[in-house]
Amino acid sequence: MRKFFLGFLALLLSLGLASCGGGGGYDGNPTPTNALRMSPLLSNVTLSVGYVAEVAVISQGVKPYHVLSSDASVSAMLLDDDTLVMWGNTIGTSTVAIQDSGVQQKSLSLTVTVKATPLATSVGSSLSLESGESSTFTVTGGVAPYTVESNNNSIARVTSQNNGVVTVSGQSGGSAVLLITDAIGSTLQMAVTVTAPEFNISPSPATGVVGTSLVLSITGGTAPYTTAISSNPSIASATINGSTLNVSLLSAGASTVTVRDARNQTASVAVTATAAATVAMSVSPPSGSGQVGTNMILLVSGGIGPYSVVSSNPTIVGASANGNRVTASFLSAGASTLTVVDSIGSYVAVSLTSTQTIPSLSVNPPSASGRVGSSMGLTIIGGVAPYEVASSNPSVASVSTTGNSIFASFNAAGTANVTVVDSGGQAVTVALTATLNTTTLASNPTTATDAVGRSVVFTLSGGTAPYTAVSSNPQRSTVSVNGSTVTVNLTAAGASSITMRDAQGQVVIVTVTATAAAGGASWIQPPNQAIPQNSTASLSYALTGVGPFVASLASSDAAIASANISGNTLTIGVGTSGRRCIGTGTRLVQVVVTNNATGETATATQTIVGGAAACP
């Protein structure tokens, strides 16, 4: 089957074609072997109005073929490749017949039913909008064209509709129903809910002094706001400027100002005009103090309410006003001034002091000791954060702090005093003592022998890290240290002494002997590598020469090692056990490599280091 261009299909529909013949075919009458055939063989087909479908392929019989639809609800035709195409014009049922051109005129037929899919929208059966908001959705199903109408245009209005794309706008708060009707009279109802901000005037109520004006804010409703009416114009008159309500207070008394919006909704505010104050404003008590975490109530008298209050330092003393009561909250130690202001600008300043009882400063534990190389934590108690912490002898004990926690590291034998000072100036001293690690420094193994160009590995235990090592004869052996692992590279034949030291000066001496290098070993680099037993990583060796190379491994090593060669790289990995566990000591795994081009052989060694390293 293939896709069709919509323009081509529209042209076919406009022509109203119902049948079409094909060219070529068989000569003479059909026989049982070339009888008219439909693939697949169909008896019933269902289409939707406006939809096109390729339903089957007609073959055999005698061309040309003829296609006939019994009802205008269905159009049908054959393409040039004898594909039977149908499309639904309107709701109905038709019999579509396909007939060949033979003398006996064989035919096939099927029943085609055209239905309309139910009406639906891209947003479902309900829609929520805010007043002034628009939403666009698409109508699907049924039979186009569609019409959409609102049952209440004052709440929801359809502002545009074109080819099933509909835009509806929220007008005011409430509920409406959109009625969607298609070309054959099918209908669908969509519920629309429109919400609108509450129509308000703030502040409400409002009070001011005669001869002054109130500036109030209008919110919600539907702009523009058209009318402002005072219930007592001799007391208050009002005008509107956009969303601002200006009220002029003319004489003492009360009035209600009502505002009307564009939808004739109303909002009101009660206003009171007071005469000028006859009693000077005062606050009692005029000053005071309190403990951090407590509150104080101050009473305002005189002046003209309502009253407001501002704190000069709200992090020390917070304040709020309610009627003629001012609440002061003591938040932290210090001083602050509260300024109480009435509605005509008179004010009174009140000085308040916030105090705090500070607990004594201490450290837990008050003294401590630890071995060199270890660390410990101490806790600061009381005082006032933040704290400053310093060690009198950082080379013995160094310290750092986070919040009220001290972290101490013992670096060398001796004593140090740690001083803690809080932000209020309180100080306390903690004595720390660092002692030596008495564990004896040891090496495993204590002697080793291997060929020149290879390496031997020693593992240190006990003592105090970090460790150092030096060779008595650098011409015969060189040394490197990585943690507790000492690697000795054999550079010339002969014996050397390797002196190993810990951080506290303990010494252990081992002996290494280098024998003459094995023939051909120079083309494997490095000839020896060490790896701890807890590692499952692979070691790589570079092979020089042309090759090809072949590697062989002793069967006794197959459980803990494997050897593979790719090009000029030898890889020694983990064996069949999947790990290298050997327990204590070391174990050598030797791989013999043969250069098939020259017949030379050489040995690559992997030293597995056991001991404290845990096995996987």
C-alpha positions as CSV (number, residue, x, y, z in Angstrom):
1,M,0.0,0.0,0.0
2,R,1.2,3.5,-0.6
3,K,0.3,7.0,0.7
4,F,-1.8,9.4,-1.5
5,F,-1.5,13.1,-1.9
6,L,-4.5,14.8,-0.3
7,G,-4.9,17.1,-3.3
8,F,-5.2,14.1,-5.6
9,L,-7.9,12.6,-3.4
10,A,-9.8,15.9,-3.2
11,L,-9.8,16.0,-7.0
12,L,-11.2,12.5,-7.2
13,L,-13.9,13.4,-4.8
14,S,-14.8,16.5,-6.7
15,L,-15.2,14.5,-9.9
16,G,-17.5,12.1,-8.1
17,L,-15.9,9.0,-9.6
18,A,-17.5,5.7,-8.8
19,S,-15.7,3.3,-11.2
20,C,-12.6,2.9,-13.1
21,G,-11.1,0.3,-15.5
22,G,-7.6,-1.1,-15.7
23,G,-5.5,-2.0,-18.8
24,G,-3.9,-5.2,-20.1
25,G,-5.0,-8.6,-18.6
26,Y,-5.7,-12.1,-19.9
27,D,-7.2,-12.9,-23.3
28,G,-10.4,-15.0,-23.5
29,N,-12.6,-16.3,-20.8
30,P,-11.3,-16.8,-17.3
31,T,-10.5,-20.3,-16.2
32,P,-10.4,-21.8,-12.7
33,T,-6.7,-21.0,-12.6
34,N,-7.1,-17.3,-13.4
35,A,-10.5,-16.5,-11.9
36,L,-11.0,-12.9,-10.7
37,R,-9.4,-12.6,-7.2
38,M,-9.4,-10.0,-4.3
39,S,-6.5,-10.0,-1.8
40,P,-7.4,-10.1,0.9
41,L,-10.8,-11.4,0.3
42,L,-13.3,-9.1,2.1
43,S,-17.0,-9.2,2.6
44,N,-17.5,-6.1,4.8
45,V,-15.6,-2.8,5.3
46,T,-16.3,0.0,7.6
47,L,-15.1,3.6,7.0
48,S,-15.4,7.0,8.7
49,V,-16.9,10.0,6.9
50,G,-14.1,11.8,5.0
51,Y,-11.6,9.0,5.4
52,V,-9.8,7.2,2.5
53,A,-8.5,3.6,2.7
54,E,-6.7,1.2,0.4
55,V,-8.6,-2.1,1.1
56,A,-7.5,-4.8,-1.3
57,V,-5.7,-5.7,-4.6
58,I,-7.7,-7.1,-7.5
59,S,-5.9,-9.6,-9.8
60,Q,-6.4,-12.3,-12.5
61,G,-9.7,-12.5,-14.5
62,V,-9.8,-10.4,-17.7
63,K,-8.8,-6.7,-17.7
64,P,-9.9,-4.1,-17.7
65,Y,-11.8,-4.2,-14.4
66,H,-14.9,-2.1,-13.6
67,V,-15.8,-0.8,-10.1
68,L,-19.3,0.2,-9.2
69,S,-20.7,1.6,-5.8
70,S,-24.5,1.2,-5.3
71,D,-24.8,4.2,-3.0
72,A,-23.4,7.8,-3.1
73,S,-22.2,7.4,0.5
74,V,-19.2,5.5,-0.8
75,S,-16.8,6.2,-3.7
76,A,-14.5,3.5,-5.0
77,M,-11.9,3.2,-7.7
78,L,-8.9,1.1,-8.9
79,L,-5.4,2.5,-9.1
80,D,-3.1,1.7,-11.9
81,D,-1.6,-1.1,-9.9
82,D,-5.2,-2.6,-9.4
83,T,-5.4,-1.4,-5.7
84,L,-9.0,-0.9,-4.6
85,V,-9.4,2.5,-3.0
86,M,-12.6,3.6,-1.1
87,W,-13.6,6.7,0.8
88,G,-16.6,7.6,2.9
89,N,-18.7,10.5,1.5
90,T,-21.6,10.5,4.0
91,I,-23.2,8.2,6.5
92,G,-24.7,5.2,4.7
93,T,-24.2,1.7,3.3
94,S,-23.2,0.6,-0.2
95,T,-22.4,-2.5,-2.1
96,V,-19.2,-2.2,-4.1
97,A,-18.8,-4.6,-7.0
98,I,-15.7,-5.3,-9.1
99,Q,-16.3,-7.0,-12.5
100,D,-13.8,-8.2,-15.1
101,S,-14.2,-7.9,-19.0
102,G,-14.5,-11.6,-19.8
103,V,-17.3,-13.0,-21.8
104,Q,-18.7,-14.6,-18.6
105,Q,-18.1,-11.3,-16.7
106,K,-17.0,-12.6,-13.3
107,S,-17.5,-10.2,-10.3
108,L,-16.7,-9.8,-6.7
109,S,-18.6,-7.6,-4.2
110,L,-18.4,-6.4,-0.6
111,T,-20.6,-4.3,1.7
112,V,-19.2,-0.9,2.8
113,T,-20.6,1.0,5.8
114,V,-19.8,4.6,6.4
115,K,-20.1,5.9,10.0
116,A,-19.3,9.1,11.8
117,T,-16.8,9.1,14.8
118,P,-18.2,10.6,18.0
119,L,-17.7,14.3,18.5
120,A,-14.8,15.1,20.8
121,T,-12.4,18.0,21.6
122,S,-8.7,18.2,22.2
123,V,-9.3,19.4,25.8
124,G,-12.0,16.9,26.9
125,S,-15.6,17.8,28.0
126,S,-14.8,20.6,30.4
127,L,-12.7,23.8,30.5
128,S,-11.6,26.2,33.2
129,L,-10.7,29.8,32.6
130,E,-10.0,33.0,34.5
131,S,-11.9,36.1,33.7
132,G,-10.1,37.7,30.7
133,E,-8.3,34.5,29.8
134,S,-8.7,32.8,26.4
135,S,-8.2,29.1,25.4
136,T,-8.1,27.4,22.0
137,F,-9.1,23.8,21.3
138,T,-9.9,21.6,18.3
139,V,-13.1,19.7,17.6
140,T,-12.7,16.2,16.2
141,G,-15.0,13.5,15.0
142,G,-18.5,13.9,13.6
143,V,-18.8,15.5,10.2
144,A,-17.3,18.9,9.5
145,P,-18.1,21.8,9.4
146,Y,-18.9,22.4,13.0
147,T,-20.7,25.2,14.8
148,V,-20.0,26.2,18.5
149,E,-22.3,28.4,20.6
150,S,-22.2,29.5,24.2
151,N,-25.4,29.5,26.3
152,N,-24.2,32.5,28.3
153,N,-21.9,35.0,26.4
154,S,-21.6,37.1,29.5
155,I,-19.6,34.3,31.2
156,A,-17.9,32.5,28.3
157,R,-17.9,33.8,24.7
158,V,-16.8,32.0,21.5
159,T,-14.5,34.6,19.8
160,S,-13.4,32.5,16.8
161,Q,-14.0,29.2,15.1
162,N,-12.4,28.0,11.8
163,N,-12.1,24.5,10.5
164,G,-12.8,23.0,13.9
165,V,-10.3,25.3,15.8
166,V,-12.3,27.2,18.4
167,T,-11.2,30.0,20.7
168,V,-13.3,30.8,23.8
169,S,-12.8,33.7,26.2
170,G,-13.7,34.0,29.9
171,Q,-15.8,37.1,30.5
172,S,-16.9,37.0,34.2
173,G,-17.1,34.5,37.0
174,G,-19.7,31.7,36.6
175,S,-20.6,28.6,34.6
176,A,-21.6,28.3,30.9
177,V,-22.1,25.5,28.4
178,L,-20.7,25.3,24.8
179,L,-22.9,23.5,22.4
180,I,-20.9,21.9,19.5
181,T,-22.9,20.8,16.5
182,D,-21.6,19.0,13.4
183,A,-22.9,19.0,9.8
184,I,-25.3,16.1,10.4
185,G,-26.8,17.4,13.6
186,S,-24.7,15.5,16.1
187,T,-24.0,17.5,19.3
188,L,-21.5,17.6,22.2
189,Q,-21.8,19.8,25.3
190,M,-18.7,21.3,27.0
191,A,-18.9,22.7,30.5
192,V,-16.9,26.0,31.0
193,T,-16.1,27.4,34.4
194,V,-14.8,31.0,34.7
195,T,-13.3,32.3,37.9
196,A,-12.8,36.0,38.6
197,P,-10.7,37.6,41.3
198,E,-12.8,38.9,44.2
199,F,-13.8,42.5,43.9
200,N,-12.2,44.3,46.8
201,I,-11.1,47.7,48.1
202,S,-8.1,47.9,50.5
203,P,-7.4,48.8,53.2
204,S,-10.8,48.3,54.6
205,P,-12.0,49.9,56.8
206,A,-10.0,53.1,56.4
207,T,-9.6,56.0,58.8
208,G,-8.1,59.5,58.4
209,V,-8.1,63.0,59.8
210,V,-10.4,65.7,58.5
211,G,-8.7,67.7,55.8
212,T,-6.6,64.8,54.5
213,S,-7.2,62.2,51.7
214,L,-7.1,58.4,51.8
215,V,-5.5,56.6,48.8
216,L,-7.1,53.1,48.5
217,S,-6.5,50.2,46.0
218,I,-9.2,48.5,43.9
219,T,-8.6,44.9,43.0
220,G,-10.6,42.1,41.3
221,G,-13.8,42.7,39.5
222,T,-13.6,43.8,35.8
223,A,-12.0,47.0,34.9
224,P,-12.6,49.8,34.0
225,Y,-14.1,50.9,37.4
226,T,-16.7,53.4,36.4
227,T,-18.5,54.8,39.5
228,A,-17.5,55.8,43.1
229,I,-20.5,56.8,45.3
230,S,-20.3,58.1,48.9
231,S,-23.2,57.4,51.2
232,N,-22.5,60.7,53.0
233,P,-20.9,63.2,50.6
234,S,-20.6,65.9,53.3
235,I,-18.2,63.6,55.2
236,A,-16.3,61.9,52.3
237,S,-16.1,62.4,48.6
238,A,-14.5,59.9,46.2
239,T,-12.9,59.8,42.7
240,I,-11.4,56.9,40.7
241,N,-8.1,57.0,38.8
242,G,-7.5,53.6,37.2
243,S,-7.4,51.1,40.1
244,T,-6.9,53.8,42.7
245,L,-9.7,55.2,44.8
246,N,-9.1,58.7,46.3
247,V,-11.3,59.6,49.2
248,S,-11.3,63.2,50.6
249,L,-12.2,63.5,54.2
250,L,-14.4,66.7,54.6
251,S,-15.8,66.5,58.1
252,A,-15.8,64.3,61.1
253,G,-18.0,61.2,60.8
254,A,-18.5,57.9,58.9
255,S,-19.4,57.1,55.3
256,T,-19.5,54.2,53.0
257,V,-17.9,54.5,49.5
258,T,-19.2,52.1,46.8
259,V,-17.3,51.4,43.6
260,R,-18.9,49.8,40.5
261,D,-17.0,47.8,37.8
262,A,-17.6,47.3,34.1
263,R,-20.0,44.4,34.8
264,N,-22.0,46.4,37.3
265,Q,-20.5,44.5,40.3
266,T,-20.0,46.6,43.4
267,A,-17.4,46.7,46.3
268,S,-17.6,49.0,49.3
269,V,-15.3,50.4,52.0
270,A,-16.2,52.0,55.3
271,V,-14.3,55.3,55.9
272,T,-14.1,57.3,59.1
273,A,-13.0,61.0,59.3
274,T,-11.7,62.0,62.7
275,A,-11.0,65.5,64.1
276,A,-7.4,66.4,64.9
277,A,-6.1,64.7,68.1
278,T,-6.9,66.6,71.4
279,V,-4.5,64.4,73.5
280,A,-0.8,64.0,72.8
281,M,0.3,60.4,71.9
282,S,2.2,58.4,74.6
283,V,3.5,54.9,75.0
284,S,3.7,53.0,78.3
285,P,6.2,52.0,79.5
286,P,8.5,54.6,77.7
287,S,11.5,52.2,77.9
288,G,12.3,48.7,79.1
289,S,14.3,45.5,78.8
290,G,13.7,41.8,78.5
291,Q,15.4,38.4,78.3
292,V,16.0,36.9,74.8
293,G,13.1,34.7,73.9
294,T,10.4,36.7,75.8
295,N,7.8,39.4,74.8
296,M,6.7,42.7,76.2
297,I,3.4,44.5,75.8
298,L,3.3,48.3,75.4
299,L,0.1,50.4,75.5
300,V,-0.5,53.4,73.2
301,S,-2.7,56.3,74.2
302,G,-3.6,59.6,72.7
303,G,-3.0,60.6,69.1
304,I,-5.3,59.2,66.4
305,G,-5.3,55.6,65.5
306,P,-4.7,53.3,63.8
307,Y,-1.1,53.0,65.0
308,S,1.9,51.4,63.3
309,V,5.4,50.5,64.8
310,V,8.9,50.2,63.3
311,S,12.0,48.6,65.0
312,S,15.4,50.2,64.4
313,N,17.0,46.8,64.7
314,P,14.4,44.0,64.0
315,T,17.0,41.2,64.4
316,I,17.3,42.3,68.1
317,V,13.7,43.4,68.9
318,G,10.8,42.6,66.6
319,A,7.5,44.6,66.9
320,S,3.9,44.5,65.8
321,A,0.8,46.7,66.5
322,N,-2.8,45.6,67.1
323,G,-5.1,48.4,68.1
324,N,-3.5,50.3,70.9
325,R,-1.3,47.3,71.9
326,V,2.3,47.0,70.7
327,T,4.1,43.6,71.1
328,A,7.9,43.7,71.4
329,S,9.8,40.4,70.9
330,F,13.3,40.1,72.3
331,L,15.2,38.1,69.7
332,S,18.9,38.5,70.4
333,A,21.2,40.5,72.8
334,G,21.5,44.2,72.1
335,A,19.5,47.5,71.9
336,S,16.8,48.7,69.6
337,T,14.4,51.7,69.3
338,L,10.7,51.2,68.6
339,T,9.0,54.1,66.8
340,V,5.2,54.1,67.2
341,V,3.3,56.3,64.6
342,D,-0.4,57.3,64.6
343,S,-2.5,58.0,61.5
344,I,-1.6,61.7,61.3
345,G,2.1,61.2,61.6
346,S,2.7,61.8,65.3
347,Y,5.2,59.4,66.8
348,V,6.8,58.3,70.1
349,A,10.2,56.5,70.4
350,V,10.7,53.7,73.0
351,S,14.2,52.4,73.9
352,L,14.4,48.7,74.6
353,T,17.3,46.5,75.6
354,S,17.4,42.7,74.9
355,T,19.6,40.7,77.4
356,Q,20.8,37.2,77.3
357,T,22.3,35.0,80.1
358,I,25.4,33.2,78.6
359,P,26.3,29.8,79.9
360,S,29.9,29.1,80.9
361,L,32.2,27.9,78.2
362,S,33.7,24.3,78.5
363,V,35.1,21.5,76.3
364,N,34.3,17.8,76.6
365,P,36.5,16.0,77.4
366,P,38.6,18.7,79.3
367,S,41.8,16.9,78.4
368,A,42.7,14.0,76.1
369,S,45.6,11.9,74.7
370,G,46.1,9.8,71.6
371,R,48.7,7.9,69.6
372,V,50.7,9.6,66.9
373,G,48.8,9.3,63.6
374,S,45.4,9.1,65.2
375,S,42.7,11.7,65.6
376,M,39.7,12.5,67.8
377,G,36.8,14.8,68.2
378,L,36.0,17.2,71.1
379,T,32.7,19.1,71.8
380,I,32.4,22.8,72.8
381,I,29.7,23.4,75.4
382,G,28.1,26.7,76.4
383,G,29.5,30.1,75.5
384,V,28.3,32.1,72.4
385,A,29.2,31.0,68.9
386,P,31.1,31.5,66.7
387,Y,34.2,30.0,68.4
388,E,37.9,30.5,67.7
389,V,40.2,27.4,68.3
390,A,44.0,27.4,68.3
391,S,46.8,24.8,69.2
392,S,49.9,26.0,71.1
393,N,52.0,23.3,69.2
394,P,50.5,22.3,65.8
395,S,53.4,20.0,65.1
396,V,52.3,17.9,68.0
397,A,48.5,18.4,67.7
398,S,46.7,20.3,65.0
399,V,43.0,21.4,65.3
400,S,40.1,22.5,63.2
401,T,36.6,23.5,64.1
402,T,33.1,23.3,62.6
403,G,30.2,24.8,64.7
404,N,30.8,23.5,68.2
405,S,32.9,20.5,67.1
406,I,36.7,20.3,67.3
407,F,38.7,17.9,65.2
408,A,42.2,17.2,66.7
409,S,45.0,15.3,64.9
410,F,48.0,13.8,66.8
411,N,51.1,14.4,64.6
412,A,54.2,13.8,66.8
413,A,54.9,12.8,70.4
414,G,54.6,15.6,73.0
415,T,52.0,17.9,74.5
416,A,49.9,20.9,73.2
417,N,47.3,23.2,74.7
418,V,44.2,23.9,72.6
419,T,42.6,27.2,73.5
420,V,38.9,27.9,72.7
421,V,37.5,31.5,72.8
422,D,33.8,32.3,72.2
423,S,32.4,35.5,70.6
424,G,31.8,37.0,74.1
425,G,35.4,36.6,75.1
426,Q,35.1,33.5,77.4
427,A,38.2,31.2,77.0
428,V,39.0,27.6,78.0
429,T,42.1,25.5,77.5
430,V,42.3,21.7,76.8
431,A,45.6,19.8,77.3
432,L,46.3,17.2,74.5
433,T,49.1,14.6,74.8
434,A,50.4,12.6,71.8
435,T,52.1,9.3,72.4
436,L,54.2,7.1,70.2
437,N,52.8,4.0,68.5
438,T,54.7,1.2,70.2
439,T,53.9,-1.4,67.5
440,T,57.2,-2.8,66.1
441,L,58.0,-2.0,62.4
442,A,58.4,-5.2,60.3
443,S,58.9,-6.2,56.7
444,N,57.6,-9.2,54.7
445,P,59.7,-10.8,53.3
446,T,63.1,-9.9,54.9
447,T,65.2,-11.1,52.0
448,A,64.7,-11.4,48.2
449,T,66.6,-12.6,45.1
450,D,65.8,-12.0,41.5
451,A,67.4,-11.3,38.1
452,V,68.7,-7.9,37.0
453,G,66.0,-5.8,35.4
454,R,63.3,-7.2,37.6
455,S,61.7,-5.9,40.8
456,V,61.0,-7.3,44.2
457,V,58.3,-6.1,46.6
458,F,58.3,-5.8,50.4
459,T,55.2,-5.1,52.6
460,L,55.7,-3.0,55.8
461,S,53.5,-3.5,58.9
462,G,53.5,-1.8,62.4
463,G,55.4,1.4,63.1
464,T,53.9,4.7,62.2
465,A,53.3,5.9,58.6
466,P,54.6,7.5,56.5
467,Y,57.5,5.2,55.7
468,T,60.8,5.8,53.9
469,A,63.3,3.5,52.3
470,V,66.9,3.8,51.0
471,S,69.3,1.4,49.2
472,S,72.9,0.9,50.5
473,N,74.0,0.5,46.8
474,P,71.9,2.6,44.3
475,Q,74.0,1.2,41.5
476,R,72.6,-2.2,42.2
477,S,69.1,-1.3,43.3
478,T,66.7,1.6,43.4
479,V,63.8,2.0,45.8
480,S,60.3,3.5,45.7
481,V,57.6,3.6,48.5
482,N,53.8,3.7,48.0
483,G,52.0,3.5,51.4
484,S,53.2,0.4,53.1
485,T,54.6,-1.2,49.8
486,V,58.3,-0.9,49.1
487,T,59.4,-1.8,45.5
488,V,63.1,-2.5,44.8
489,N,64.2,-2.4,41.2
490,L,67.3,-4.6,40.5
491,T,69.7,-2.6,38.2
492,A,73.0,-4.5,38.5
493,A,74.2,-7.9,39.8
494,G,75.1,-8.0,43.5
495,A,73.7,-7.6,47.0
496,S,72.2,-4.5,48.6
497,S,70.8,-3.6,52.0
498,I,67.4,-1.7,52.0
499,T,66.9,0.4,55.2
500,M,63.2,1.2,55.9
501,R,62.1,3.7,58.5
502,D,58.8,4.8,60.0
503,A,57.7,8.3,61.1
504,Q,58.9,7.6,64.7
505,G,62.4,6.5,63.6
506,Q,62.0,2.7,63.9
507,V,64.2,0.9,61.4
508,V,64.1,-2.5,59.6
509,I,66.8,-3.7,57.2
510,V,66.2,-6.2,54.4
511,T,68.7,-7.8,51.9
512,V,68.1,-8.0,48.2
513,T,70.4,-9.9,45.7
514,A,70.4,-9.3,42.0
515,T,71.5,-12.1,39.7
516,A,72.6,-11.8,36.1
517,A,69.6,-11.0,33.8
518,A,68.0,-13.9,32.0
519,G,68.7,-14.0,28.3
520,G,66.2,-12.1,26.1
521,A,64.5,-10.4,29.1
522,S,65.2,-7.0,27.7
523,W,62.3,-7.2,25.2
524,I,59.6,-7.4,28.0
525,Q,59.0,-4.1,29.7
526,P,58.7,-4.0,32.6
527,P,59.9,-7.6,33.3
528,N,58.2,-7.6,36.7
529,Q,55.2,-5.8,38.3
530,A,53.6,-6.2,41.7
531,I,49.9,-6.1,42.6
532,P,48.0,-6.6,45.9
533,Q,45.9,-9.6,46.4
534,N,42.7,-7.6,46.9
535,S,42.9,-6.2,43.3
536,T,41.2,-7.7,40.3
537,A,42.8,-5.4,37.8
538,S,45.1,-6.6,35.0
539,L,48.7,-5.8,34.4
540,S,50.1,-4.9,30.9
541,Y,53.6,-5.6,29.6
542,A,55.0,-4.2,26.3
543,L,56.7,-6.7,23.9
544,T,59.3,-5.4,21.4
545,G,60.1,-7.1,18.2
546,V,58.0,-8.4,15.2
547,G,56.4,-11.5,16.7
548,P,54.0,-13.2,16.6
549,F,54.3,-13.9,20.3
550,V,53.0,-16.8,22.3
551,A,52.5,-16.9,26.1
552,S,52.4,-19.9,28.4
553,L,51.5,-20.1,32.1
554,A,52.2,-22.9,34.7
555,S,49.0,-24.9,35.3
556,S,49.4,-24.3,39.1
557,D,49.0,-20.6,38.5
558,A,45.8,-20.9,36.3
559,A,43.5,-20.3,39.3
560,I,45.0,-16.9,40.2
561,A,46.4,-15.7,36.9
562,S,45.6,-15.7,33.1
563,A,47.9,-14.6,30.2
564,N,46.8,-13.1,26.9
565,I,48.7,-11.5,24.1
566,S,47.2,-8.9,21.7
567,G,49.7,-7.6,19.1
568,N,52.7,-6.4,21.2
569,T,50.9,-6.3,24.5
570,L,50.9,-9.0,27.1
571,T,48.1,-8.9,29.7
572,I,48.3,-10.8,33.0
573,G,44.8,-10.9,34.6
574,V,42.9,-12.8,37.2
575,G,42.6,-16.6,36.7
576,T,39.6,-18.9,36.9
577,S,39.0,-18.2,40.6
578,G,38.2,-14.6,39.8
579,R,40.6,-13.3,42.5
580,R,44.3,-13.4,43.6
581,C,43.9,-14.4,47.3
582,I,47.2,-15.9,48.6
583,G,47.0,-15.0,52.3
584,T,50.2,-13.7,53.8
585,G,53.6,-13.2,52.1
586,T,54.1,-12.9,48.3
587,R,53.7,-15.2,45.3
588,L,55.4,-15.0,41.9
589,V,53.5,-15.8,38.8
590,Q,55.8,-16.3,35.8
591,V,54.6,-16.2,32.2
592,V,57.0,-17.5,29.5
593,V,56.7,-15.5,26.2
594,T,58.1,-16.9,23.0
595,N,58.8,-14.8,19.9
596,N,57.9,-17.2,17.1
597,A,59.7,-15.1,14.6
598,T,63.1,-15.4,16.3
599,G,62.6,-18.4,18.7
600,E,63.7,-16.2,21.7
601,T,62.0,-16.7,25.1
602,A,61.7,-14.4,28.1
603,T,59.8,-14.4,31.3
604,A,57.3,-11.7,32.6
605,T,56.7,-11.9,36.4
606,Q,53.7,-10.8,38.4
607,T,54.3,-10.5,42.2
608,I,51.1,-10.9,44.2
609,V,51.4,-9.2,47.6
610,G,49.4,-10.8,50.3
611,G,49.1,-9.7,54.0
612,A,46.6,-7.2,55.4
613,A,44.9,-6.4,52.1
614,A,41.4,-8.0,52.2
615,C,40.4,-10.4,49.4
616,P,37.4,-9.5,47.3
